[in-house]
Amino acid sequence: MAGKRKNYGAEFKAKVALEAIRGEMTVAELVAKHGVHQTLINSWKRQALEGMSGIFSGKAEVKAAEK
């Protein structure tokens, strides 16, 4: 029987993704440090970078609507 999948919380994902974005450690070092597969780290990093543009564009849209 297969084991249960591990579910990671949003805080943990954000922490690991931020470490990957900073580039102070290689993905292999992050894998060893956090015990997460490299594919997950790369996926979380990509999602974080794509989501950042939405954060900043949202503020600009609110300011434009106020004017």
N, C-alpha and C positions, 0 to 999 in steps of 0.2 A: 504494500500500500504506500502511495506517495505521501510525502510530508505536506504540511500546510504551507501555503505561500506566506511570505513575510510581507506585511504592509508597513510602509514607512510613512511617518507623519510629515506634514507640510514643513514644519520647522527644521526637521532633519534634512529633508530634501533641499531646502533653501540654504542651509549651512554648507552642505556638501557642494552644491552648485556654485555658491559664492567662492569657496576654496578653489574650485576648478577654474573659475573665471579669473581669479587673482593670478593663477599660474605660478604660485610659489612652490607648489609640489606637482610632480607629474601625476598623470591619471593612475599609473601603476602604484605610486606611493599612496594615493588616496584610496585605492582598492584595498591595500594592506592595512591602512589606518582604520577605515570604516567597515571593512568586510562586505562591501557592495560590489556587484559586477560592474566592469568598466562601461558596458552598454548603458546601464542605468545612469551612471554619472554623466556620460556624454548626452544622454537624453534630457536629464534634468538641467544641464548647462544650457542646451539649446532652447528648452522651454523658458528658462529664466531670461535669456537674451531676447527672445521673441516677445515675452511679456513686458519687458522694460519699456519698450516703445509705447505700449498702451498706457502705462502709468503716466508718462510725461505728456502724451497727446491728450489724455483726459483732462488734465489741468488747463491746457491751452484752450480746449473746447469750452470749458466752464467760464473762463475769462472772456472769451469771445461772446458767449451768450449773455453775460452780464452787461456788456457794452451795447 
